[in-house]
Amino acid sequence: MPQNMVYWEDVVEGQDIGSYSMQMTAVKISGGAWATRDSNPIHHDKDFAQRAQQKNVIVNIMHAEGILSRLATDWSGPEGDLKKTRFNIEGNCCAGDTMTVSGNVIRKWIGGEDEGYLSGLHLVELQINSVTQDGPFCNAQITMALPTRAGEGSR
């Protein structure tokens, strides 16, 4: 499958970066938890989760961050470089839920001298949201460095 390549010059504030949906299964949720070394039984034991007032096992935070970051990197292509993430939990996502992730560009700029490691980079800030059929799950504001058509790298 050919990979997308987004150049900084082609991006506009307000631009839609796409969306995707995924069915969250107990296997997917527990695998994400174990992959991040999170052994809390709320992520792999349905009975435990239900005793904790959840309808089923729930997605852990690091797995959720990865799911949201996937939209950013799928959109930007292989030369996009994820630089910073602010992440917020708004609800839960459980086994059996369908999660929909969508996003847009909220800011575009060149990193200033006062921005440390971002100085001189061609940057965009993305707002990425996820929802289930029950309402909001989590959101993130992700800063990405993008390549330019003039050949300036994103790193």
C-alpha positions as CSV (number, residue, x, y, z in Angstrom):
1,M,0.0,0.0,0.0
2,P,1.5,3.4,-1.0
3,Q,2.1,5.7,1.9
4,N,0.7,9.2,2.2
5,M,3.2,12.1,2.2
6,V,2.0,15.4,3.6
7,Y,4.1,18.6,3.0
8,W,3.8,21.5,5.4
9,E,3.0,24.0,2.6
10,D,-0.1,22.0,1.6
11,V,-1.7,22.0,5.0
12,V,-4.3,24.6,6.0
13,E,-5.8,25.3,9.5
14,G,-9.2,23.6,9.8
15,Q,-8.2,20.8,7.4
16,D,-9.8,17.5,8.0
17,I,-7.2,14.7,8.5
18,G,-9.6,11.9,8.2
19,S,-11.1,9.3,10.5
20,Y,-11.4,5.6,11.1
21,S,-13.5,3.3,13.3
22,M,-12.5,0.1,15.0
23,Q,-14.4,-2.6,16.9
24,M,-12.8,-3.0,20.4
25,T,-12.6,-6.6,21.4
26,A,-11.4,-8.1,24.7
27,V,-8.4,-9.5,23.0
28,K,-7.4,-6.2,21.4
29,I,-7.9,-4.4,24.8
30,S,-6.0,-6.9,26.9
31,G,-3.3,-7.1,24.3
32,G,-2.8,-3.3,24.4
33,A,-2.7,-3.4,28.2
34,W,-0.1,-6.2,28.3
35,A,2.0,-4.5,25.5
36,T,2.3,-1.5,27.8
37,R,3.0,-3.6,30.8
38,D,-0.3,-2.7,32.5
39,S,-1.4,-5.7,34.4
40,N,-4.4,-4.1,36.1
41,P,-7.2,-6.7,35.8
42,I,-9.7,-4.0,34.7
43,H,-8.0,-4.4,31.3
44,H,-8.3,-8.2,31.0
45,D,-10.7,-9.6,33.5
46,K,-14.4,-8.9,32.7
47,D,-15.7,-9.9,36.2
48,F,-13.2,-7.6,37.8
49,A,-14.2,-4.8,35.5
50,Q,-17.9,-5.3,36.2
51,R,-17.2,-5.2,40.0
52,A,-15.5,-1.9,39.3
53,Q,-18.7,-0.5,37.7
54,Q,-17.6,-1.0,34.1
55,K,-19.7,-2.9,31.5
56,N,-16.6,-4.8,30.3
57,V,-12.8,-4.6,30.2
58,I,-11.6,-1.1,29.4
59,V,-8.9,0.4,27.1
60,N,-5.9,1.6,29.1
61,I,-4.4,5.1,28.7
62,M,-1.2,4.2,26.7
63,H,-3.2,2.1,24.3
64,A,-5.7,4.9,23.8
65,E,-2.8,7.4,23.1
66,G,-1.4,5.0,20.5
67,I,-4.8,4.7,18.8
68,L,-5.1,8.5,18.6
69,S,-1.5,8.9,17.5
70,R,-2.1,6.4,14.7
71,L,-4.5,8.8,13.0
72,A,-1.8,11.6,13.1
73,T,1.0,9.4,11.7
74,D,-1.3,7.7,9.1
75,W,-2.3,11.2,7.9
76,S,1.3,12.7,7.9
77,G,3.0,9.7,6.2
78,P,6.5,8.4,7.0
79,E,8.2,11.8,7.1
80,G,5.9,13.3,9.7
81,D,7.5,13.4,13.2
82,L,5.3,13.3,16.3
83,K,6.8,15.9,18.7
84,K,4.3,16.5,21.5
85,T,1.0,15.1,22.8
86,R,-1.5,16.5,25.3
87,F,-4.0,13.8,26.1
88,N,-7.3,13.8,27.9
89,I,-9.7,11.0,29.0
90,E,-13.4,11.9,28.9
91,G,-15.0,8.5,29.3
92,N,-14.5,4.8,28.8
93,C,-14.1,2.5,25.9
94,C,-15.0,-1.1,26.6
95,A,-14.8,-4.5,24.8
96,G,-17.8,-4.5,22.5
97,D,-17.7,-0.8,21.8
98,T,-17.0,0.7,18.4
99,M,-14.5,3.6,18.6
100,T,-14.4,6.3,16.0
101,V,-11.3,8.5,15.8
102,S,-11.3,11.8,13.8
103,G,-9.2,14.9,13.6
104,N,-8.3,18.2,12.0
105,V,-5.5,20.7,11.9
106,I,-5.9,23.5,14.4
107,R,-2.6,25.4,14.0
108,K,0.2,25.7,11.5
109,W,3.5,27.5,12.3
110,I,7.3,27.5,12.2
111,G,8.8,26.8,15.6
112,G,10.3,30.0,17.2
113,E,13.6,30.3,18.9
114,D,11.8,30.3,22.3
115,E,10.4,26.8,21.6
116,G,13.5,24.8,22.3
117,Y,13.6,21.5,20.4
118,L,10.8,22.7,18.1
119,S,12.8,25.8,17.0
120,G,12.9,26.1,13.2
121,L,10.7,23.1,12.5
122,H,7.6,23.3,10.3
123,L,4.8,22.4,12.7
124,V,1.1,21.6,12.8
125,E,-1.1,21.0,15.8
126,L,-3.8,18.4,15.4
127,Q,-7.0,18.0,17.4
128,I,-7.9,14.3,17.5
129,N,-11.0,13.0,19.1
130,S,-12.4,9.6,19.8
131,V,-15.9,8.6,20.6
132,T,-17.9,5.4,21.2
133,Q,-21.6,4.8,20.7
134,D,-21.9,6.0,24.4
135,G,-20.2,9.3,23.9
136,P,-16.7,10.9,24.1
137,F,-13.8,8.6,25.1
138,C,-10.6,10.6,24.8
139,N,-8.9,13.4,22.8
140,A,-5.4,14.7,22.1
141,Q,-3.7,17.7,20.8
142,I,-0.7,16.4,18.8
143,T,2.1,18.5,17.5
144,M,3.8,17.1,14.4
145,A,6.8,18.4,12.4
146,L,6.3,18.0,8.6
147,P,8.7,18.0,5.7
148,T,8.6,20.9,3.2
149,R,8.6,20.8,-0.5
150,A,11.9,22.7,-0.4
151,G,13.4,19.6,1.2
152,E,13.7,20.8,4.7
153,G,13.3,17.8,7.0
154,S,10.8,17.4,9.8
155,R,13.4,16.4,12.4
